[in-house]
Amino acid sequence: MPSRIRPLSVVAALGVVVSIVMVVYGLSESTPAQQVALELSALPLSVSLAAGDVILLTTGSRQPGPRARMVVAGGAAISLLGLLLMVFAYVTGPRGMVHLGQFLVFVGL
């Protein structure tokens, strides 16, 4: 295993564990903190998915071409738009936009 893959694997595994803990903590939704934990429990999974994407890009047998770089850049832009939408939803907008932001993050990844 190259030296970058092991830390990325740890990040991916920890993301899944953190997501499970957030779901278990927020499941009753009795306090606002539990509601937020449940709403944002998909974010650590997004981090895990991003770490897996980086692992796949690093272990590929050939370098990505210009078209693949464009696709990766477009996906990163869509994910960034989703993150910004989630921040906007928590700061000013309706909280229902958080789910659209999470959807965009997953689509981008």
C-alpha positions in Angstrom: 0.0 0.0 0.0 1.4 3.4 -0.9 1.8 5.7 2.1 -1.3 7.9 1.2 -3.7 5.0 1.1 -3.5 3.9 4.7 -4.4 7.3 6.2 -7.2 7.7 3.6 -8.6 4.3 4.6 -8.6 5.3 8.2 -10.4 8.6 7.3 -13.0 6.6 5.4 -13.6 4.1 8.2 -13.8 6.9 10.8 -16.3 8.7 8.7 -18.6 5.7 8.7 -18.2 5.3 12.4 -18.9 9.0 13.1 -21.9 8.9 10.9 -23.3 5.9 12.8 -22.7 7.6 16.1 -24.5 10.7 14.9 -27.5 8.7 13.8 -27.7 6.9 17.1 -27.3 10.1 19.1 -29.9 12.0 17.0 -32.4 9.3 16.6 -34.9 10.5 19.2 -34.9 14.1 17.8 -36.0 15.4 21.2 -33.6 18.3 21.3 -32.4 20.7 18.6 -28.9 19.3 18.9 -30.2 15.8 18.2 -32.1 17.1 15.2 -29.0 18.8 13.7 -26.9 15.6 14.4 -29.4 13.5 12.5 -29.7 16.0 9.6 -25.9 16.2 9.3 -25.1 12.5 9.8 -24.6 12.1 6.0 -21.6 14.5 6.0 -19.1 12.0 7.5 -20.2 9.5 4.9 -19.5 12.2 2.2 -16.0 12.5 3.7 -15.6 8.7 3.5 -16.8 8.7 -0.1 -14.3 11.5 -1.0 -11.5 9.5 0.6 -12.5 6.5 -1.4 -12.4 8.6 -4.6 -8.9 9.8 -3.8 -7.8 6.2 -3.1 -9.2 5.2 -6.5 -7.5 8.1 -8.3 -4.2 7.3 -6.6 -4.2 3.6 -7.3 -5.2 3.9 -11.0 -3.0 2.3 -13.5 -2.8 5.5 -15.6 -3.1 9.2 -15.0 -6.5 10.7 -15.6 -6.8 12.5 -19.0 -8.2 16.0 -19.6 -11.8 14.7 -19.8 -11.5 12.9 -16.5 -10.0 16.0 -14.9 -12.9 18.0 -16.2 -15.4 15.5 -14.7 -13.6 15.5 -11.3 -13.5 19.4 -11.3 -17.2 19.5 -12.2 -18.0 17.0 -9.4 -16.0 19.1 -6.9 -17.8 22.2 -8.0 -21.2 20.5 -7.5 -20.1 19.2 -4.1 -18.9 22.7 -3.1 -22.2 24.2 -4.2 -24.0 21.6 -2.0 -21.8 22.5 1.0 -22.5 26.2 0.5 -26.2 25.5 0.2 -26.1 23.6 3.5 -24.3 26.5 5.2 -26.8 29.0 3.8 -29.7 26.8 5.0 -28.4 26.8 8.5 -27.4 30.4 8.6 -30.3 32.2 6.9 -32.5 30.0 4.9 -35.1 27.3 5.5 -33.6 24.1 7.0 -35.3 22.0 4.3 -32.5 23.1 1.9 -30.0 21.1 3.9 -31.3 17.9 2.3 -30.9 19.4 -1.2 -27.3 20.4 -0.3 -26.5 16.9 0.9 -28.0 15.5 -2.3 -25.7 17.8 -4.3 -22.7 16.8 -2.3 -23.4 13.1 -3.0 -24.0 13.8 -6.7 -20.7 15.7 -6.9 -18.8 12.9 -5.3 
